[in-house]
Amino acid sequence: MAEKTACGHHHHQHHRPAATHAAAVEYTCPMHPEVRASAPGACPDCGMALEPAAVSAAIEYVCPMHPEVVSSEPGDCSICGMALEPATPPAVSAPVEYTCPMHPEVQASEPGACPDCGMALEPAAGPAAAEYTCPMHPEVRASEPGACPDCGMALELAAVSAAIEYVCPM
């Protein structure tokens, strides 16, 4: 139930019934993860349909301006008052696949020799590595999410553009 306070923010009181069995489904708003319900319905903040909450490890909430402020529950930053946002989980690295440079249809889960030509299998080219940047300091680049060292804002995924290679036809 949302209650508007003197500061103009909506504060929610969440009542969670005691668990009676392990299969209870909890529903949440994709845009407002702090909104929880025991049945499907609409988010009281934005009207979006509530979706089954993912059963996963505990979610950590972080202030976008003060990444050192971390909480296990949604709320406001103790320094600036901004709403805490769910922390981005670390990326899970995919297993390395190996392929033959001359026979790309040959795939293996470990290094070895190509059964067709005997060449050494090489790591298959995967997707381009992600790069993160600060919206306010585009010169700041990192290979993983984090905070900008200049202003503390959360780094965002940089736009990925395909590299254009020019080759002389002669």
C-alpha positions in Angstrom: 0.0 0.0 0.0 1.6 3.3 -1.1 1.4 6.3 1.2 2.5 9.7 0.1 4.5 11.5 2.8 5.3 15.2 3.3 8.5 14.9 1.3 6.5 13.9 -1.8 7.8 10.3 -1.9 5.7 7.2 -1.9 6.6 4.9 0.9 5.4 1.3 0.8 4.4 -0.9 3.7 5.0 -4.5 2.8 3.2 -7.2 4.7 4.6 -10.7 4.1 2.6 -13.5 5.5 4.5 -16.2 7.2 5.6 -18.9 4.8 3.3 -21.9 5.0 4.9 -23.9 2.3 8.1 -23.7 0.1 6.2 -23.3 -3.2 4.7 -19.9 -2.5 5.1 -17.5 -5.5 5.9 -13.9 -4.9 5.2 -11.3 -7.6 7.0 -8.0 -8.2 7.0 -5.1 -10.6 9.8 -5.1 -13.2 10.3 -1.3 -12.8 9.8 -1.2 -9.0 11.4 -4.3 -7.5 10.5 -3.1 -4.0 6.8 -3.7 -4.8 6.0 -7.3 -3.7 2.7 -9.2 -3.7 1.5 -12.7 -3.1 -0.8 -12.7 -6.1 -0.7 -11.3 -9.7 -2.0 -7.8 -10.1 -0.9 -4.3 -11.1 2.0 -2.2 -9.6 0.6 0.6 -7.4 3.3 3.0 -8.7 3.1 2.5 -12.4 0.3 0.1 -13.2 2.5 -2.5 -14.9 1.6 -6.1 -14.5 3.3 -7.8 -11.6 5.5 -10.7 -12.7 6.7 -13.8 -10.7 9.8 -12.8 -8.8 12.9 -14.7 -9.8 14.0 -17.2 -7.2 17.6 -16.3 -6.8 20.3 -15.3 -4.4 19.7 -12.2 -2.2 19.5 -8.9 -4.2 21.8 -6.1 -3.1 20.7 -2.5 -3.5 23.2 0.2 -4.2 23.1 4.0 -4.4 23.9 5.2 -8.0 25.8 8.1 -6.7 27.4 6.4 -3.6 28.3 2.8 -4.6 29.7 2.3 -1.1 26.1 2.5 0.3 24.8 -1.1 0.0 21.7 -2.7 1.5 19.9 -6.0 1.4 16.6 -4.2 1.2 15.3 -1.4 -1.1 15.4 2.1 0.4 17.0 5.4 0.2 20.7 6.3 0.3 21.8 7.4 3.8 24.1 10.1 2.2 22.0 11.7 -0.5 18.5 10.3 -0.2 18.4 8.8 -3.7 16.5 5.5 -4.1 18.8 2.5 -4.0 18.8 0.4 -7.2 19.3 -3.3 -7.6 23.0 -4.0 -8.1 24.0 -5.6 -11.4 25.1 -9.2 -10.8 28.5 -10.1 -12.1 28.6 -11.6 -15.5 29.0 -15.4 -15.7 31.8 -16.3 -18.1 30.9 -18.8 -20.8 33.1 -21.8 -21.3 35.7 -21.4 -24.0 34.9 -23.1 -27.3 37.7 -24.1 -29.7 37.6 -24.3 -33.5 39.9 -24.9 -36.5 40.9 -21.8 -38.4 40.5 -23.7 -41.7 37.4 -25.7 -40.8 35.1 -23.5 -38.6 32.5 -26.3 -38.5 34.9 -28.2 -36.2 34.1 -27.3 -32.6 35.6 -28.6 -29.4 35.3 -27.8 -25.7 39.1 -28.1 -25.2 42.3 -27.4 -27.2 43.6 -30.1 -29.5 44.2 -30.9 -33.2 41.6 -30.6 -36.0 40.5 -34.1 -37.0 40.4 -32.9 -40.7 43.7 -31.2 -41.1 45.7 -31.6 -37.9 46.0 -27.8 -37.2 45.8 -26.7 -33.6 42.4 -25.6 -32.5 42.1 -22.0 -31.5 39.7 -20.2 -29.1 36.6 -19.4 -31.1 36.0 -15.7 -31.6 33.2 -14.8 -29.2 31.2 -11.6 -28.8 33.2 -8.4 -28.4 34.2 -7.6 -24.9 31.9 -5.2 -23.1 33.1 -1.8 -22.4 31.6 0.5 -19.7 31.8 4.3 -19.6 30.6 7.2 -17.4 27.7 9.2 -18.9 29.3 12.4 -17.5 32.9 11.5 -18.3 33.0 9.5 -21.6 36.8 9.3 -21.4 36.5 6.9 -18.4 36.4 3.4 -19.8 36.3 0.0 -17.9 35.9 -3.6 -18.8 33.3 -4.2 -16.1 30.5 -2.3 -14.3 31.5 -0.1 -11.4 31.6 3.5 -10.3 33.2 6.4 -12.2 36.4 7.4 -10.3 35.7 11.1 -11.1 32.1 11.5 -9.9 31.0 8.1 -8.5 28.2 7.6 -11.0 27.5 4.1 -12.1 29.3 3.2 -15.3 27.0 2.2 -18.2 27.5 -0.1 -21.1 29.1 1.8 -23.9 27.5 1.8 -27.4 29.1 -1.0 -29.4 29.9 -0.1 -33.0 31.1 -2.5 -35.5 34.7 -1.8 -36.6 34.9 -0.9 -40.3 37.9 -2.3 -42.0 39.0 -0.8 -45.4 41.0 -3.0 -47.7 42.7 -1.9 -50.9 41.4 -4.0 -53.8 44.8 -3.7 -55.6 
